[in-house]
Amino acid sequence: MTKVLVATDKPFAAIAVKGIREVIENAGMELVLLEKYTAKGQLTEAVKEVDAVIIRSDIFDAEVLDAAQQLKIVVRAGAGYDNVDLDAATARKVCVMNTPGQNSNAVAELVFGLLVYGVRGFFRGDSGTELKGKKLGILAYGNVGRNVGRVAKGFGMEIYAFDPYTAAQIIENDGVKAVATMEELFTACPVVSLHIPATAETRKVVNYALLSAMPQGAIVVNTARKEVVDETSLRRMFEERSDFKYLSDIKPDIDAELAAKYPDRYFATPKKTGAQTAEANINAGIAAAKQIVDFLRNGNTQFQVNQSV
C-alpha cells in the first residue's frame, strides 16, 4: 500500500490532521504520522519506505532524501520552500511542491497585527498614530501581497506595490499603485511590508540604500524570510534613525542585540507564527494531501517547484 508520511516538529491542528487522513485514506493510501520529533534521526528513520511526505517548516535536506529510497514527492504545506534542498530532490527524482495561497490570509492579518502594535507604541500607553492615510509599500505582489493590499484598503491606506513578475496592469486593477523599482517603493512609502522568498536573487536585497531612503516614521514589517534583509544595514538604521521601527515574524540573527537596545522600536514574534491559524493549518494540510493524491494517481505537477524529474 502507498504510504504518505506527515512529518512535523510543529504539528498541524488536530482538525487538519483529520482532514488530511480522510483525503489520503479515501484514496486507498496509508497515513503515517511523525509529530513533535526532537532529533533528525527520527525523521530519517520515518521517511524509509514511504512514497510521499507532507512537511511544514521541517528541514528536508540531502541526508533525509538519501534515507527516503521510495520517495516520489514531498509537499511543503505553505508557500515558502527554502527548507527543502531542491537540487538534491531533483537529483534523486523526487518532485517537490508547495501549496501557494493556502495561508495567505493568515499571514496578511498578522502583518496588520504587527503594524497596529507598532504604530500604537507597543501598547505601552503612550500616544501613537493611525494607519489611515499612510502610504503602504508591498514587496512583492503574490498571494500574500494581494491579501495585504485587500486588508490595507479597510484601514484607508494608500497602497503601492513592486513586483517584477506581475504586470503593472494587474496590480493597478486592484486599486494599487504599481511602481517600477524597489527604490521607488521605499522612497515613497513610510511603511513597507516584505513578501519575497529567500533566493540567491533576494538575499540581503533590503539594504541600507533602500532603508535609508524611507520617509520619516519608517516601519518595515517582515513576515517573509530573515535572509532578505541585510542585518548590517538593519543595525545601522537603528543606530542612525530614531524614527525607524522593524517588526518581524522571523527573528534576525541580531535579535538579542536589537531587543536589548531598541525595545521601543523593535519587535519579533517568539516563533514564526504567520501561518499559525486553524484555518491556514486546515487549508494547507488538506491542499498538500490532495496534491499528493493527484500526483501519484494522475501525474499532476501543477505546483512543482523543483526541476522536472
Secondary structure, 3 states (H helix, E strand, C coil): CCEEEEEECCCCCHHHHHHHHHHHHHCCCEEEEEECCCCHHHHHHHCCCCCEEEECCCCECHHHHHHCCCCCEEEECCCCCCCECHHHHHHCCCEEEECCCCCHHHHHHHHHHHHHHHHCHHHCCCCCCCCCCCEEEEECCCHHHHHHHHHHHHCCCEEEEECCCCCHHHHHHCCCEECCCHHHHHHHCCEEEECCCCCCCCCCCECHHHHHCCCCCCEEEECCCHHHECHHHHHHHHHHCCCCEEEECCCCCCHHHHHHHCCCCEEECCCCCCCCCHHHHHHHHHHHHHHHHHHHHHCCCCCECCCCC
